[in-house]
Amino acid sequence: MRALARALFRRARGSFDALGPDGLAAIDAFIARPGPAAYLRAVRVIAAEERTAARQRLERGGAQRAFDDGLAALLASGLDEDTVRFLTDRPASPGLGARLEALAALVVVHRELAGRAEAAVQVLRAKMAAHAQPKARRSHPL
């Protein structure tokens, strides 16, 4: 049993930060009644809690990367720096980065459409100015 206790101790010590209530309870159960079955249960619970902690770390890291990418896209879109700085103070969440990138795409499309609309207005103004000028009257022979 000592070998199992040492192995469980090494396993628990290596994943101490990931241990939650279930892992601690499984270790307590092994201490109360040491045996192969209690050892296996404790190892399985500890492994499950390690996987959960690793997945949460990945999700937090992925959310932060997506958030940073979204802010970079907003800066590249030409949105004013004060607005981007305001958005920087928000906490990163899983969907926020994607929403920021979508907002950046909307800013780019808006600027492109505004440019096209302005060009169309200029063409129309030129046409209206050409029609507004009085035409020289021609004398028609009767």
Beta strands, then each sheet from edge to edge (+ up, - down):
end
